[in-house]
Amino acid sequence: MPLVQQTLIKYYAKLIRRDNGYPMKDKIMYIAAHQKNINDETSGIQKKIKSQIKVFERWGYNVEPIHANTTSNLLYKVLVTFFAFYFVYKKTKNEINEQIKLTYIRYENPDLFLLKFLKNISKRSESKIVLEIPTYPYDKERISRIMGNGHLSLKNIIINIYFYINDAIIRRLLKKYVDYIYTFSDDKQIFGIDAINSSNGIDVEMLPISSSHFDGKILNIIGVATLNREHGYDRVINGIYHYKKYKGPIGIMFHVVGDGQQRKELEKLSSDLKIENCIHFYGAKSRRDLDVLFDKADIGVSSLGRHRQNIFKMTDLKSREYCGRGLPFISSIIDKDFSKQPFQFCIKPDESYINFKELIEHYENYIKNNKNFKMSIRKFAEENITWEKKMEAINHILMEQSERDVYHTGRTNTD
């Protein structure tokens, strides 16, 4: 193809996708079947979904998020739990057309209606279909869920066995419909489908830099999460207890933000160790309230208990949010985006408590040798871990599709 023709095709492909006061022609369906409220500011997953949608819109697409409706009806809640993709199929079956250029699906707790939905998409549009599977392989994690992560209940066992069986059936059939799997693993193919290798990202614009200043007397650490065993906050609490027991000279305050099934256990542990004055539980907080709490924080706490799920490598969303706010953080996982970065304080993936004597020495040396460390960490985030950066490969796929559409349209008109 002549160079001039290639250039014109690329130009018009971009033009088609931009909103210049006219309705945008190209559309993306974002499927988050099990997410009931994507506007929930207290949920890390919801913030991630909104950030990804924001990137798609910035690229010039009209994005339609599809998710389960919020309702108080008990029967509906049960049906959504087990058959969320039925409601996705029902909502979309008459809306699929050639304007849809991408169908982006969060692959979580699938049911057999996912296959029916995929078949309908493939039949009625030329949309590229991308499945997001952040953690892979995930079988050990699913088995861990069946076992209740230490919290056995009949309800938990039934739900997770149901999805374990569904997944075993469905994933064998996905390659018939799915074009790519977007994953945070290094696998080149998953279920016989080509993989797009990436990692978690953040919307840096939504994360103000923490204004905290360590005074050498009290170290404020913050953990923001749904409080489950895999976050390992008990290792922090036990570490504070042992540091105080041996008369550590610096005070430590642990600010715990979020709710979950382990909150009562963590509160009881703090009480039993008689260090309640060092541990503050805030519950779930909005973005504005979080900004205030982060302005007190010196260090963030990422996942410290993923080994309990047999996970040792992952791209933790919370680590990226700490990074975006200019905070160093503690982690026990291998994260390819932060390999050898001095602001990631690594501890062993085991049941040992945090050695705060060593951690404080490490932190003091780090801030002493990096006077503008917050701006440095923030700059790293802006250059390496934004969602726009992480989703570049999907943008390339969409651009190629737009170029093909323009080329074929031109050929049709010419003929």
MOPEHU-V655820 format. One record per pair of residues at least 6 apart in sequence whose ideal C-beta (glycine too) atoms are under 7 Angstrom apart, sorted by the first residue. I is the first residue (numbers start at 1). J is the second residue. D is the distance in whole Angstrom. If there is no record, write none. Layout:
BEGIN
[[I/J/D] [I/J/D]]
END
This chain:
BEGIN
[[9/403/5] [9/406/5] [9/407/5] [10/403/6] [12/406/5] [13/399/6] [13/402/4] [13/403/5] [13/406/5] [16/25/6] [16/26/7] [16/402/6] [16/406/7] [17/26/6] [17/59/7] [17/60/4] [17/61/7] [17/402/6] [18/60/5] [19/60/6] [24/60/6] [24/61/7] [24/62/4] [25/99/6] [26/61/5] [26/99/6] [26/101/5] [27/61/7] [27/62/5] [27/64/6] [27/99/5] [27/100/5] [27/101/7] [28/56/5] [28/61/5] [28/63/5] [28/101/7] [28/102/5] [28/104/6] [29/64/5] [29/66/6] [29/92/7] [29/100/6] [29/103/5] [30/53/6] [30/63/6] [30/64/7] [30/65/5] [30/66/7] [30/104/5] [31/66/5] [31/88/6] [31/103/7] [31/104/7] [31/105/4] [31/106/7] [32/38/6] [32/49/5] [32/65/6] [32/67/5] [32/106/5] [33/67/6] [33/68/6] [33/84/4] [33/85/5] [33/88/5] [34/68/6] [34/84/5] [34/108/5] [34/109/6] [35/45/7] [35/46/6] [35/49/6] [35/67/5] [36/67/7] [36/68/5] [36/70/5] [37/46/7] [37/70/6] [38/46/5] [38/49/5] [38/50/6] [38/65/6] [38/67/6] [39/46/7] [40/46/4] [41/286/5] [41/287/5] [42/284/4] [42/285/6] [42/286/6] [44/317/5] [44/318/7] [48/317/6] [51/202/7] [51/203/4] [51/387/5] [52/387/6] [52/391/7] [53/63/5] [53/65/6] [54/203/6] [55/387/5] [55/388/5] [55/391/6] [56/63/5] [57/63/6] [59/395/6] [66/88/5] [66/91/6] [66/92/6] [68/80/5] [68/84/6] [68/87/6] [71/77/7] [80/87/6] [81/159/7] [82/111/6] [82/162/7] [83/111/5] [83/113/6] [84/109/7] [84/111/7] [85/110/7] [85/111/5] [85/113/4] [85/114/4] [85/117/6] [86/111/7] [86/113/4] [88/117/6] [89/113/5] [89/116/5] [89/117/4] [89/120/7] [92/117/7] [93/120/6] [96/120/6] [96/121/6] [96/124/4] [96/125/5] [97/124/7] [97/125/6] [98/125/6] [98/126/7] [100/125/5] [100/127/4] [101/127/6] [101/128/7] [101/398/6] [101/401/6] [102/127/6] [102/128/5] [102/130/7] [102/398/6] [103/121/5] [103/127/5] [103/129/5] [104/130/5] [104/132/7] [105/131/5] [105/132/7] [106/132/5] [107/131/5] [107/132/6] [107/133/5] [109/163/5] [110/166/6] [110/167/6] [110/170/5] [111/166/6] [112/166/7] [112/170/7] [114/170/6] [115/170/6] [115/173/6] [118/129/7] [118/177/4] [119/177/7] [121/127/6] [121/129/6] [122/177/5] [128/179/5] [128/397/6] [128/401/6] [129/177/6] [129/178/5] [129/179/5] [130/179/7] [130/180/5] [130/182/5] [130/394/6] [131/174/7] [131/178/5] [131/181/5] [131/182/7] [132/182/5] [133/181/6] [133/183/5] [133/190/6] [134/183/7] [134/184/5] [135/141/6] [135/184/7] [135/311/7] [135/314/6] [136/183/5] [136/185/4] [136/187/6] [136/190/6] [140/309/7] [140/310/4] [141/309/5] [141/311/6] [142/160/7] [142/164/5] [144/309/5] [144/310/7] [145/160/4] [146/157/6] [146/160/4] [146/161/6] [146/164/6] [148/156/5] [148/157/7] [149/228/6] [149/229/5] [149/230/7] [150/229/5] [151/261/6] [171/191/5] [174/191/5] [174/193/6] [175/191/6] [175/192/4] [175/193/5] [178/193/5] [180/193/7] [180/194/6] [180/196/5] [181/190/5] [181/193/5] [181/195/5] [182/196/5] [182/198/6] [182/394/7] [183/190/6] [183/195/5] [183/197/6] [184/198/6] [184/199/5] [184/200/6] [184/314/7] [184/315/5] [186/197/6] [187/195/5] [188/195/6] [189/195/6] [196/393/5] [196/394/7] [198/390/5] [198/393/7] [199/315/4] [199/336/6] [199/337/5] [199/390/6] [200/315/4] [200/317/5] [200/320/6] [201/320/7] [201/385/5] [201/386/6] [201/387/4] [201/389/7] [201/390/4] [202/320/4] [202/321/6] [202/324/5] [202/381/7] [202/385/6] [202/386/6] [202/387/7] [203/387/6] [204/324/5] [204/381/6] [204/382/5] [204/386/6] [207/321/6] [207/324/4] [207/325/5] [208/291/6] [208/325/7] [209/325/6] [209/326/4] [209/374/6] [209/378/6] [210/294/5] [210/295/6] [210/297/6] [210/325/5] [210/326/6] [210/327/5] [210/374/7] [211/295/5] [212/220/7] [212/295/6] [212/296/6] [212/297/5] [212/298/6] [214/298/5] [214/367/7] [217/250/7] [217/251/6] [218/250/7] [218/251/4] [218/253/6] [219/250/6] [219/252/5] [219/298/6] [219/299/7] [219/360/6] [220/253/5] [220/255/7] [220/296/5] [220/297/5] [220/298/5] [221/252/7] [221/254/5] [221/297/7] [221/298/7] [221/299/5] [221/301/6] [222/255/4] [222/257/7] [222/293/6] [222/294/7] [222/297/4] [222/300/6] [222/301/7] [223/231/7] [223/233/6] [223/236/7] [223/256/5] [223/257/7] [223/301/4] [224/257/4] [224/258/6] [224/290/7] [224/318/6] [225/231/5] [225/258/5] [225/318/6] [226/258/6] [226/260/4] [227/233/7] [227/258/5] [227/259/6] [227/260/3] [227/262/4] [227/263/5] [227/266/6] [228/260/5] [228/261/6] [228/262/6] [229/262/6] [229/305/6] [229/308/5] [230/303/6] [230/305/5] [230/306/5] [230/308/6] [230/309/5] [231/303/6] [231/304/7] [231/305/6] [232/303/7] [232/304/3] [232/305/3] [232/332/7] [233/256/6] [233/266/6] [233/301/7] [234/266/6] [234/269/6] [235/304/5] [235/353/5] [235/354/6] [236/254/6] [236/301/6] [236/354/6] [237/254/7] [237/266/6] [237/269/5] [237/270/6] [237/273/7] [237/279/6] [238/353/4] [239/353/4] [239/354/3] [239/355/7] [239/356/5] [240/252/5] [240/254/6] [240/275/6] [240/278/5] [240/356/7] [241/273/4] [241/275/5] [242/353/6] [243/252/6] [243/356/4] [243/357/7] [244/275/6] [248/356/6] [248/357/6] [250/360/6] [252/278/6] [252/356/6] [253/278/6] [253/280/7] [254/278/6] [254/279/5] [255/280/5] [255/282/7] [255/293/6] [255/296/7] [255/297/7] [256/266/7] [256/279/7] [256/280/7] [256/281/5] [256/282/7] [257/282/5] [257/285/5] [257/290/7] [257/293/6] [258/284/6] [259/283/5] [259/284/5] [263/281/7] [267/281/6] [270/276/5] [270/279/4] [282/293/7] [285/293/7] [294/325/5] [297/327/6] [299/327/6] [299/328/6] [299/329/6] [299/330/6] [299/363/6] [300/322/3] [300/327/5] [300/329/4] [301/329/7] [301/330/5] [302/316/5] [302/318/5] [302/319/4] [302/322/7] [302/329/5] [302/330/6] [302/331/4] [303/316/5] [303/331/7] [303/332/7] [303/333/6] [304/330/7] [304/332/5] [304/347/7] [306/312/7] [306/314/6] [306/332/7] [306/333/5] [306/349/7] [307/332/7] [307/349/4] [307/350/7] [312/333/6] [312/334/6] [312/349/6] [313/333/6] [313/334/5] [314/333/5] [314/335/7] [315/335/6] [315/336/7] [315/337/6] [316/331/7] [316/333/6] [316/335/6] [319/329/6] [319/331/6] [319/335/6] [319/338/7] [320/385/5] [322/329/4] [323/377/6] [323/380/7] [323/381/5] [323/385/7] [324/378/7] [324/381/4] [326/374/3] [326/375/7] [326/377/5] [326/378/4] [327/377/7] [328/343/4] [328/345/6] [328/363/7] [328/366/7] [328/377/7] [329/344/6] [329/345/7] [330/345/5] [330/347/6] [330/354/7] [331/344/6] [331/346/6] [332/347/5] [332/348/7] [332/349/4] [333/349/7] [337/384/6] [337/385/6] [338/344/4] [342/366/6] [343/373/7] [343/377/5] [345/359/6] [345/362/6] [347/354/6] [366/373/7] [367/373/6] [370/376/6]]
END
